[in-house]
Amino acid sequence: MNNTVITDGKILYSRIGELIRITPCGKNSIRFEAFPDCREYDENFTLIPGSAPCVIEESERDVKMTVGTLTVKLESSGKVTFSKDGRVILEEKPDLAFNSGFRRWERRDGLWSVKVTFNATDGEHFYGLGHGTDGRFDLKGCSSDLRHINTKCSIPYVYSSLGYGFIWNNPSEGNVELSENRTRWSAYTTRKTDYVVIAGSPKEVCGTLADLTGHAPVMPHWATGFWQCRLRYETQEDLLEVARRYREEGIPLSVIICDYFHWTEQGDYRFDPQYWPDVKAMTDELHEMGTKLAVSVWPTINGGTENYYYMRDNNMLIRTAKGLDRVFSFYGPQAEIDVTNPETRKYVFGKLKENYLDSGVDALWFDEAEPEINPVHFDNLLFHIGRGDEYALIYPYYYAQMAYDGFTAMGQTPVTLIRCAYLGSQKFGALVWSGDIESTFESLAAQVKAGLNMSMCGIPWWNTDIGGFYGADTQSDEFRELIVRWFQFGVFSPVMRLHGNRNRHGEKKRDVREPSGDPNEIWSFGERNHGILRDLIFLRERLRPYIEKQMAAASEKGCPVMRPMFFDFPDDEICYTLGGQYMFGDDILFAPVVERGQTVKKVYLPEGEWILTKTKEKYSRGFYEIKVEIDEFAAFVRAGSDVINCF
């Protein structure tokens, strides 16, 4: 094929208005790049390209590359087709007649926007794209903006039921359509088209995805137990009183969290001594109880902080292309730290270490990690790494790296609770949570599906605010039922963390800048619930050895702990439709109750022999209706697994 150069296992093809580069990327994976400026641009973003043997065949009309089971064919028109074991799985769709228009480019403020369109395949299912609140499991038929906001984390990756994964390797804002008439990926501000196709079963593709974006660390033991939080503990004594009561009741408490506005000013990164007079004494007492302390950190900084002018003058803050040097966050005009700058990461972590970690704080909670700017005008932001609109999705990646670099230098494995993520965040110990979600049964149902889609994106550490974040009346019957069902879901989540801003009854106790909502501890929801929730914490405690084994596998092999049924049963078509149940590790099948007043849960069991945990009865493949009173749940264990002894 004319204008083709084949060298060192790479295909370069020049055509009008475009240079195309095709390279092996790893096991059964091929990377496709197209450059509208007609010259190569070497930028991996967060991708870690691998290598693999390939076979290249060239004819007068096309050139093909085969890597393992995956083959890509590039035609002289520019059209690209991917096949797995000889069967077409992904084929570009032309915008113009005679197959003459692929990859629609438009010039945009010195860079480009691009649309890449593929043919739709009937019966294909898609999973991934991070998490959101729309309650969709199978994403076929959906259109999704590629942008981060509170409760929406966009990971530009999907797994297809046709047996391939697709990485859209571009952190620009954009959109993806997984519609009935086409599959289209768009980037609004970029220098190139860049994507990777990975062929294989769900388990095989997740392993390669981890190789290409980074493997999560092994989660430390302390993080696998029960985490307690509320919005918010107003004083040191408030927090200690809660931890002491858990100890007095003999309930294991792995972590307690100190939420926001415990600081003097946003950007001081220190406790307010008026309300937190002796942090070292507090952490010493917590550690004697066997409890770790995590503290909230925001990326916002205001002009009243001691660090503002130093960081501004040393270009450690996000700059604006026009207007003021501050942006509007949830709490008004603030500057935002620029974590894409390595000097910012080093400086800020130094402050966190000095003011928190050196006093015994164990972990960090990175809130507002999108970052939360309102309105979100990334074209007006300037990062150290480049233009805001070109790198819009990458901020939480570097935010997590800040903690990772700092903790590993201290010889520790970080577990950083963070409100957003990007491809590769997992390798920095990012424990992603789904944001400020509503306290309703509808929200709980949506979160189950959100967690399953996130699990397919290479992010194995994920959790929700048990009970939801806002709108909960702890004295209502509806919420008291909801908290039990959400707690059951929490037991079978990668991390079990209770949090939320509960509706206040009565006046605030003291004059503080941000008063707390109502109490949010397990004894706050009625006497009967207290006992039920206590028992669920002890169940989680018994499950910890099993969970830690699954976490080790997640680190080594890229297998998520919470995962869709089709992950383990890819040949069972029914499993691609089941968004209301999932596998929790290799041996536990869990079907959370997500409807108010529900006392019967319909469950599908795939091939094999299964044991119902509450009765120890054996079941085979099929649909079953399981009785689930308020203190019961529907969980099964594979026959022969020792984990049944935990129930």
Residue pairs with C-beta under 8 A, 6 or more apart in sequence:
1 13
1 58
1 59
1 60
1 61
1 62
1 63
1 74
1 76
2 76
3 13
3 14
3 15
4 11
4 12
4 13
4 58
4 63
5 11
5 12
5 13
6 12
6 56
6 58
6 63
9 23
9 24
9 51
9 54
9 56
10 21
10 22
10 23
11 20
11 21
11 22
11 23
11 56
11 63
11 65
11 74
12 19
12 20
12 21
12 40
13 19
13 20
13 22
13 63
13 74
13 78
14 20
14 38
15 76
15 78
17 36
17 38
17 105
18 34
18 35
18 36
18 38
18 78
18 103
18 105
19 34
19 35
19 37
19 38
19 39
19 40
20 32
20 33
20 34
20 35
20 74
20 78
21 32
21 33
21 34
21 35
21 40
22 30
22 31
22 32
22 33
22 65
22 72
22 74
23 30
23 31
23 33
23 49
24 30
24 31
24 50
24 51
24 52
24 53
24 54
24 65
24 67
25 31
25 49
25 50
25 52
25 67
25 196
25 198
25 212
26 49
26 50
26 51
26 52
26 198
26 208
26 211
26 212
27 50
27 52
27 67
27 68
27 198
27 200
27 204
27 207
27 208
27 211
28 52
28 67
28 68
28 69
28 70
28 198
28 199
28 200
28 204
28 208
29 50
29 52
29 67
29 70
29 196
29 197
29 198
29 199
29 208
29 212
30 65
30 67
30 70
30 72
30 82
30 196
30 197
31 49
31 169
31 194
31 195
31 196
32 72
32 80
32 193
32 194
32 195
32 196
32 197
33 192
33 193
33 194
34 103
34 192
34 193
35 41
35 191
35 192
36 105
36 112
36 114
36 191
36 192
37 191
41 191
41 192
43 191
43 192
43 194
44 169
45 169
45 170
45 171
45 194
45 394
45 423
46 171
46 213
46 214
46 394
46 397
46 422
46 423
46 424
47 167
47 169
47 196
47 212
47 213
47 423
47 424
48 211
48 212
48 213
48 214
48 424
49 212
50 211
50 212
52 67
52 68
53 67
54 65
54 66
54 67
55 65
55 66
56 63
56 64
56 65
56 66
57 63
57 64
57 66
58 64
61 75
61 76
62 73
62 74
62 75
62 76
63 73
63 74
64 71
64 72
64 73
64 74
65 71
65 72
68 199
69 84
69 85
69 199
69 200
70 82
70 83
70 84
70 164
70 197
70 198
70 199
71 82
71 83
71 84
71 86
72 80
72 81
72 82
72 83
72 197
73 80
73 81
73 82
73 83
74 80
75 81
75 99
77 94
77 99
77 100
77 102
78 102
78 103
79 91
79 92
79 94
79 99
79 102
80 91
80 92
80 102
81 88
81 90
81 91
81 92
82 88
82 89
82 90
82 91
82 164
82 197
83 89
84 162
84 163
84 164
84 199
89 121
89 160
89 162
89 163
89 164
89 197
89 199
90 118
90 164
90 166
90 197
91 118
91 119
92 102
92 103
92 116
92 117
92 118
92 119
93 117
93 118
93 119
93 182
94 100
94 101
94 102
95 101
95 102
95 104
95 117
102 116
102 117
103 114
103 115
103 116
103 193
104 114
104 115
104 117
105 112
105 113
105 114
106 112
106 113
106 114
108 188
108 189
109 189
109 379
111 189
111 190
111 191
111 387
111 390
112 189
112 190
112 191
113 186
113 187
113 188
113 189
113 190
114 186
114 187
114 190
114 193
115 184
115 185
115 186
116 184
116 185
116 186
116 193
116 195
117 182
117 183
117 184
118 182
118 183
118 184
119 182
119 183
120 179
120 180
120 181
120 182
120 183
121 162
123 161
124 140
124 160
124 161
124 162
125 138
125 139
125 140
125 160
125 161
125 576
126 138
126 139
126 140
126 142
126 158
126 159
126 160
126 161
126 178
127 137
127 138
127 139
127 158
127 159
127 452
127 453
127 456
127 564
128 139
128 155
128 157
128 158
128 159
128 453
128 456
128 457
129 139
129 144
129 154
129 155
129 156
129 157
129 158
129 176
129 453
129 457
130 152
130 153
130 154
130 155
130 421
130 453
130 454
130 457
130 459
131 152
131 153
131 432
131 434
131 450
131 451
131 453
131 454
131 462
132 144
132 151
132 152
132 153
132 450
133 151
133 152
133 437
133 438
133 443
133 446
133 450
134 142
134 446
135 442
135 445
135 446
135 449
136 142
136 449
136 579
137 449
137 452
137 453
137 564
137 577
137 578
137 579
138 576
138 577
138 579
139 158
139 178
139 453
140 178
140 180
141 178
141 179
141 180
142 177
142 178
142 179
143 175
143 176
143 177
143 178
143 179
144 154
144 175
144 176
144 178
145 154
145 173
145 174
145 175
146 154
146 156
146 168
146 172
146 173
146 174
146 175
146 176
146 186
146 187
146 393
147 154
147 173
147 376
147 392
147 393
148 154
148 370
148 392
148 393
148 395
148 396
148 420
149 370
149 372
149 376
150 368
150 370
150 372
150 419
150 435
150 436
151 434
151 435
151 436
151 437
152 435
153 396
153 419
153 420
153 421
153 432
153 434
153 435
153 454
154 393
155 421
155 422
155 423
155 454
155 457
155 458
155 459
156 167
156 168
156 169
156 170
156 171
156 174
156 176
156 185
156 393
156 423
157 165
157 166
157 167
157 168
157 209
157 423
157 456
157 457
157 458
158 165
158 166
158 176
158 178
158 456
159 165
159 166
159 202
159 205
159 456
160 166
161 566
161 576
163 199
163 200
163 201
163 205
163 570
164 197
164 198
164 199
164 200
164 205
165 197
165 198
165 200
165 205
165 206
165 208
165 209
166 195
166 196
166 197
166 198
167 195
167 196
167 198
167 209
167 212
167 213
167 423
168 174
168 176
168 185
168 187
168 194
168 195
169 194
169 195
169 196
169 423
170 187
170 190
170 192
170 193
170 194
170 195
171 390
171 391
171 392
171 393
171 394
171 422
172 187
172 188
172 189
172 190
172 389
172 390
172 391
172 392
172 393
173 187
173 188
173 189
173 378
173 389
173 392
173 393
174 185
174 186
174 187
174 188
175 184
175 185
175 186
176 183
176 184
176 185
176 186
177 183
177 184
185 195
187 193
188 389
189 379
189 387
189 389
189 390
189 392
190 390
191 390
196 212
198 205
198 208
198 209
198 212
199 205
200 208
201 570
202 456
202 563
202 564
202 566
202 567
202 570
203 557
203 559
203 567
203 568
203 570
206 456
206 458
206 557
206 558
206 559
206 560
206 567
207 557
207 558
207 559
208 558
209 457
209 458
209 558
210 216
210 426
210 458
210 557
210 558
211 558
213 423
213 424
213 426
213 427
213 458
214 424
214 426
214 427
214 428
215 426
215 427
215 555
215 556
215 558
216 426
216 427
216 429
216 459
216 460
216 461
216 554
216 555
217 413
217 414
217 427
217 429
217 555
218 413
218 551
218 552
218 555
219 415
219 461
219 494
219 548
219 551
219 554
219 555
220 413
220 415
221 544
221 548
222 254
222 255
222 292
222 362
223 254
223 255
223 363
223 415
223 431
223 495
224 254
224 495
224 544
224 547
224 548
224 551
225 252
225 253
225 254
225 255
225 496
225 540
225 541
225 544
226 251
226 252
226 253
226 254
226 255
226 496
226 497
226 498
226 537
226 540
226 541
227 254
227 255
227 256
227 257
227 294
227 495
227 496
227 497
227 498
227 499
228 242
228 243
228 246
228 253
228 255
228 256
228 257
228 497
228 498
228 521
229 256
229 257
229 259
229 497
229 498
229 499
229 520
230 259
230 498
230 499
230 500
230 501
230 502
230 516
230 517
230 519
230 520
230 521
231 259
231 469
231 499
231 500
231 501
231 502
231 516
231 517
231 520
232 258
232 259
232 260
232 261
232 262
232 514
232 516
233 239
233 242
233 258
233 259
233 262
233 516
234 275
234 509
234 510
234 512
234 515
234 516
235 275
235 276
235 510
236 275
236 276
236 277
236 278
236 279
236 282
238 516
239 256
239 258
239 282
240 282
240 285
240 286
242 256
242 521
243 253
243 256
243 285
243 286
243 289
243 291
244 289
245 521
245 523
246 252
246 253
246 289
246 291
246 521
247 253
247 289
249 534
251 522
251 534
251 537
251 538
252 290
252 537
252 538
252 541
253 289
253 290
253 291
254 290
254 291
254 292
255 291
255 292
255 293
255 294
255 362
255 363
255 497
256 286
256 291
256 292
256 293
256 294
257 293
257 294
257 295
257 296
257 365
257 417
257 497
257 499
258 293
258 294
258 295
258 296
259 296
259 365
260 296
260 298
260 367
260 514
261 512
261 513
261 514
262 271
262 272
262 275
262 276
262 295
262 296
263 269
263 270
263 271
263 272
264 270
264 271
264 272
264 305
265 302
265 304
265 305
265 306
266 298
266 300
266 301
266 302
266 305
266 331
266 334
267 300
267 301
267 302
267 305
267 307
267 308
267 311
267 335
267 337
268 305
268 306
268 307
268 355
269 297
269 307
269 348
269 351
269 352
269 355
269 356
270 351
270 355
270 356
271 279
271 355
271 356
275 512
276 282
279 356
279 359
279 360
279 361
280 359
280 360
282 293
282 360
283 293
283 359
283 360
283 361
283 362
284 360
286 292
286 293
286 360
287 360
292 362
292 363
293 360
293 361
293 362
293 363
294 361
294 362
294 363
294 364
294 365
294 417
295 356
295 361
295 363
295 364
295 365
296 365
296 367
297 352
297 364
297 365
297 366
297 367
298 367
298 368
299 336
299 337
299 339
299 366
299 368
299 369
299 371
299 399
300 329
300 331
300 334
300 335
300 336
300 337
300 368
300 371
301 307
301 308
301 311
301 317
301 334
301 335
301 336
301 337
302 308
302 333
302 334
302 335
303 309
303 326
303 335
307 351
308 335
310 316
311 317
311 335
311 337
311 344
311 347
312 325
312 335
314 343
314 347
315 338
315 341
315 384
316 337
316 338
316 341
316 343
316 344
316 347
316 348
317 325
317 335
317 336
317 337
317 338
317 344
318 327
318 335
318 336
318 337
318 338
318 371
318 381
318 382
318 383
318 388
319 325
319 338
319 381
319 382
320 327
320 380
320 381
320 382
321 379
321 380
321 381
321 382
322 380
323 380
324 333
325 335
326 333
326 334
326 335
327 333
327 334
327 335
327 336
327 373
327 381
328 334
328 373
328 374
328 375
329 336
329 368
329 371
329 372
329 373
329 374
330 368
330 372
330 374
336 371
336 373
337 344
337 348
338 344
338 383
338 384
339 345
339 348
339 395
339 398
339 399
339 401
339 402
340 383
340 384
340 385
340 391
340 394
340 395
340 398
341 383
341 384
341 385
344 384
344 402
345 398
345 401
345 402
345 405
345 406
346 405
348 402
349 402
349 403
349 405
349 406
350 406
352 364
352 406
353 406
353 410
356 364
357 410
363 414
363 415
363 416
363 417
364 403
364 414
364 416
364 417
365 416
365 417
365 418
366 396
366 399
366 400
366 403
366 416
366 417
366 418
366 419
367 419
368 419
369 395
369 396
369 399
369 400
369 418
369 419
369 420
369 421
370 395
370 396
370 419
370 420
371 395
373 381
378 388
378 389
378 392
379 387
379 388
379 389
380 388
381 387
381 388
381 389
382 388
383 391
383 395
385 391
385 394
385 398
393 422
394 422
395 420
395 422
396 418
396 419
396 420
396 421
396 422
396 425
396 430
397 421
397 422
397 423
397 424
397 425
397 428
399 418
400 416
400 418
400 421
400 425
400 428
400 429
400 430
401 428
403 414
403 416
403 428
403 429
404 414
404 416
404 427
404 428
404 429
406 414
407 413
407 414
407 429
408 414
413 429
414 428
414 429
415 429
415 431
415 461
416 428
416 429
416 430
416 431
417 431
417 433
417 497
418 425
418 430
418 431
418 432
418 433
419 432
419 433
419 435
420 432
420 435
421 430
421 432
421 459
423 457
423 458
424 458
425 432
425 459
426 458
426 459
426 460
426 461
429 461
430 459
430 461
431 461
431 462
431 463
431 494
431 495
432 454
432 459
432 461
432 462
432 463
433 462
433 463
433 464
433 465
433 497
434 447
434 450
434 451
434 454
434 462
434 463
434 464
434 465
435 469
436 465
436 469
436 470
437 443
437 446
437 447
437 464
437 465
437 468
437 469
437 470
438 468
438 469
438 470
438 471
439 467
439 468
439 469
439 470
439 471
439 472
439 479
439 482
439 500
440 468
440 471
440 482
441 482
441 485
441 594
441 595
441 596
443 468
444 468
444 482
444 485
444 486
444 489
444 592
444 594
445 580
445 594
445 595
447 464
447 489
448 489
448 579
448 580
448 582
448 592
448 594
449 579
449 580
450 464
451 462
451 464
451 493
451 562
451 582
452 562
452 563
452 564
452 579
452 582
454 462
455 462
455 560
455 561
455 562
455 563
455 564
456 560
456 563
456 564
456 567
458 558
459 560
460 494
460 551
460 554
460 555
460 558
460 559
460 560
460 561
461 494
461 495
462 493
462 494
462 495
462 562
463 490
463 493
463 494
463 495
463 496
463 497
464 486
464 489
464 490
464 493
464 497
465 497
465 498
465 499
465 500
466 483
466 486
466 487
466 489
466 490
466 496
466 497
466 498
466 499
466 500
467 479
467 482
467 483
467 486
467 487
467 498
467 499
467 500
467 520
468 482
468 486
468 500
469 499
469 500
469 501
470 500
470 501
471 503
472 479
472 482
472 483
472 500
472 501
472 502
472 503
473 479
473 502
473 503
474 480
474 483
474 502
474 503
474 518
474 519
474 520
474 524
474 525
475 505
478 596
479 525
480 525
480 526
480 529
481 596
481 597
481 630
482 596
483 525
483 529
483 533
484 529
484 532
484 533
484 630
484 631
485 592
485 593
485 594
487 498
487 532
487 533
487 536
488 536
488 592
488 593
488 633
489 592
490 496
490 497
490 498
490 536
490 540
491 536
491 539
491 540
491 543
492 562
492 584
492 588
492 590
492 592
492 635
493 562
494 547
494 551
494 560
494 561
494 562
496 537
496 540
498 520
498 521
498 522
499 520
500 517
500 520
501 517
502 517
502 518
502 519
502 520
502 524
503 517
503 518
504 515
504 516
504 517
504 518
505 518
508 515
508 516
509 515
518 524
522 529
522 530
522 533
522 534
522 537
523 530
525 533
532 630
532 631
535 631
539 646
539 647
542 646
543 643
543 646
546 585
546 587
546 588
546 643
546 646
547 561
547 585
549 585
550 559
550 561
550 584
550 585
550 586
551 561
553 559
553 585
553 586
554 560
554 561
559 567
560 567
561 584
561 585
562 582
562 583
562 584
563 582
563 583
564 575
564 576
564 578
564 579
564 582
564 583
565 572
565 575
565 578
565 581
565 582
565 583
565 589
565 604
565 606
566 572
566 575
566 576
566 578
567 583
568 583
568 586
568 606
569 575
569 606
569 607
572 606
572 607
574 604
574 606
575 604
575 606
578 604
580 591
580 592
580 594
581 589
581 590
581 591
581 592
581 603
581 604
581 634
582 589
582 590
583 589
583 590
584 590
586 638
586 641
587 637
587 638
587 641
587 643
588 635
588 636
588 637
588 643
589 603
589 605
589 610
589 635
589 636
589 637
589 638
590 633
590 634
590 635
590 636
591 601
591 602
591 603
591 626
591 633
591 634
591 635
592 633
592 634
593 601
593 628
593 633
593 634
598 628
599 627
599 628
599 629
600 625
600 626
600 627
600 628
601 625
601 626
601 628
601 634
602 623
602 624
602 625
602 626
603 623
603 624
603 625
603 626
603 634
603 636
604 622
604 623
604 624
605 619
605 620
605 621
605 622
605 623
605 624
605 636
606 621
607 621
608 620
608 621
608 638
608 639
609 618
609 619
609 620
609 638
609 639
609 640
610 618
610 619
610 620
610 636
610 637
610 638
610 639
611 617
611 618
611 619
611 636
611 637
611 638
611 639
611 644
612 618
612 619
612 626
612 634
612 635
612 636
613 635
613 636
613 637
613 644
613 647
614 632
614 633
614 635
614 647
616 644
618 639
619 636
626 634
628 634
635 647
637 643
637 644
637 647
